[in-house]
Amino acid sequence: MTDDKPQLYNLSRRKMLAGLGAVGLASTGAGLGTSAYFSDREAFTNNTLTAGSLDLRVVYDTSYDSGGAVQNMADSAMGTQDGEPAGMFYDLQDVKPGDSGHVKFCFEIVDNPSYMWACGDLTQNENGLTEPEAEVDDTPDQGELAENIEARLVYCEEDDDEIIEGEEIAAGTMVDIFAALATGVPFDGDGTAGLEPGEQSSYDDEVVVEEGADYITGPCVCLFWEIPTSVGNVIQSDSMTMDFEFHAVQSRHNDGSANPCTPTVTTRTGEGFAKQQEFETEQETSFARGRFGNNGPSGSWEVAVGPDVSSADTDNYVWTPGDTVPFSYSYDGSGNASFTLDGVNVASGIPAPSGKLAITTKADEATAAVANLALELDGVPVTLNGPDAISASNDGSGREVTYLVFDTDAADVANAFEISGDVTVDVQGDYDDSEEGVAFDISIE
C-alpha cells in the first residue's frame, strides 16, 4: 500500500546551521573576488580664481611764499587723497605779483604695477574791474590771472626736505600747463619727459612697509608757479580754479597707449546768434562761414575764414540743394586757421582763441542743418556731452537762427583743435537768392 502522505525531510538544527554557513562562505568568497581589481585616486579641490586689486593713493604737499602775508585756507595743505570727495590743496585769496609756490604729488599704488596719467582743467574769472585794472584791461569779461602766472611741471624727489627737480614735463604760463594736461599726459616710471603714449615705463618700484599693505611707486611730480613782479594791475581781482585728476592703469597686458583722460566737452543748443547768447563779450574773435550764395561774379563768395568778414579769405562753392557734404575747421595753435567745405579750402591768420566754440545755422525759405559734429583738442578726440547736431528751418517771413555751443575754455583751445561734421542745405521754391539768408557759421570766442 502506497503511503500518500507528503514526505518530510528530516533536517536537524545542526544540518541547517551547516547549510547556512556554507551559503555565507560562498558569499564571502564572491566578495573577495571583486576586491582584486587595482584602483587609485587623486583629488584637486577648492580651486579658485581671485581678481587682484588696484588702489591709487596720491600723497601731496604744498608751499606758498608771500612774505607770510596770506594763509592757505584749504582744508589741508598736505595729506593723502584716497577716494571721494576730491581734495583741495590751495585756497589763496590775496595773491600778488612776486608770490610763488609749489605742489608736489607722489603716487602709491596697491598692488599692481601701473601706468600713471594726469589730466586737468582750468577756469578763469574776471570778477569785475577795479579802477586801476580798467586802465590796462580791455577785456572786462575775461580774467587774465592764469596767463600771467609762470609755471612748470617737472619730475621731482625730496631729499632732506629739499626738492630736487628732474626733467621738465611742461612749462610756460599756467594756461600752457593746463593746455597740456587737458588731453592727458602720461608719466614715465623712469622720470623721462617728452615720451609719447605707449613709450613710457610703468610705475613698478615696490615699497615694503612694516604696517599696512606694500605698494608700488615711481617718480613724484611737482608744479612750481610764480607771478612775476612785472605783471602789474591787469590781474587785479581776477581768479582761477585748477583741477587735477590722476589715473593708474594696470600695466600687465597693456602697452600704455590707451589714454584714460579722454576729454569731455559739454554742448547745448539755443536760439539766436551764438556769439551774442554765449560769448562773454558778445563778439567773436574769428569765424568761418559756408553760405548759400549765388556763386556769382567778383564780390560774391560761399566759403570764408578769418578774423572778420571784411578781412576773411574767401572762395566760391557751388551748392547742390539737398546734398550732404563734409566740412572741417582747424586751428594750428600758432595763429592760423583753415576751413574746408566739400574740398574747397580757405586759410587765414586769426587772433588766439580764448574760450568757447560755436556753430550757428541760419535759414530763410530754406533749411540749413549741421550734423555728426566732432571735436578734437590737440589731436585727441573729445566726447561730446550733449547734442552733436543743429539746424534752422524757415518757410515764412523772417529768418530762423539757432546755435550749438561747445563749452571749451582758454586751456582747451590754446593748442591745436579741429571741428568737423556734415552740412546739408535745402532751399525752397520761393528762396530769393539771398547770400545771407542761408548759412552756417563757426564762431570762435
Sequence and secondary structure as in RCSB ss.txt:
>XXXX:A:sequence
MTDDKPQLYNLSRRKMLAGLGAVGLASTGAGLGTSAYFSDREAFTNNTLTAGSLDLRVVYDTSYDSGGAVQNMAD
SAMGTQDGEPAGMFYDLQDVKPGDSGHVKFCFEIVDNPSYMWACGDLTQNENGLTEPEAEVDDTPDQGELAENIE
ARLVYCEEDDDEIIEGEEIAAGTMVDIFAALATGVPFDGDGTAGLEPGEQSSYDDEVVVEEGADYITGPCVCLFW
EIPTSVGNVIQSDSMTMDFEFHAVQSRHNDGSANPCTPTVTTRTGEGFAKQQEFETEQETSFARGRFGNNGPSGS
WEVAVGPDVSSADTDNYVWTPGDTVPFSYSYDGSGNASFTLDGVNVASGIPAPSGKLAITTKADEATAAVANLAL
ELDGVPVTLNGPDAISASNDGSGREVTYLVFDTDAADVANAFEISGDVTVDVQGDYDDSEEGVAFDISIE
>XXXX:A:secstr
    S       HHHHHHHHHHHHHHHHHHHHHHTTS                 EEEEEEEEEEESTT S   SS
 SEEEE SSS       S   TT EEEEEEEEEEESS EEEEEEEEEEEE     HHHHTT   TTS  SGGGSE
EEEEEEEEETTEEEEEEEEEEEEHHHHHHHHTT EEE TT   S  TTTS  B EEE  SSS  EEE  EEEEEE
E  TT GGGGTT EEEEEEEEEEEE TT  S   TT  EEEEEEEES HHHHH TTS  SEEEEEE     STT 
 SEEEESSTTT EEE     TT EEEEEEEE SSSEEEEEETTEEEEEE     S EEEEEEESSEEEEEEEEEE
EETTEE EEES   EEEEESSSS EEEEEEE   HHHHSS EEEEEEEEEEE TT    TTTSEEEEEE 
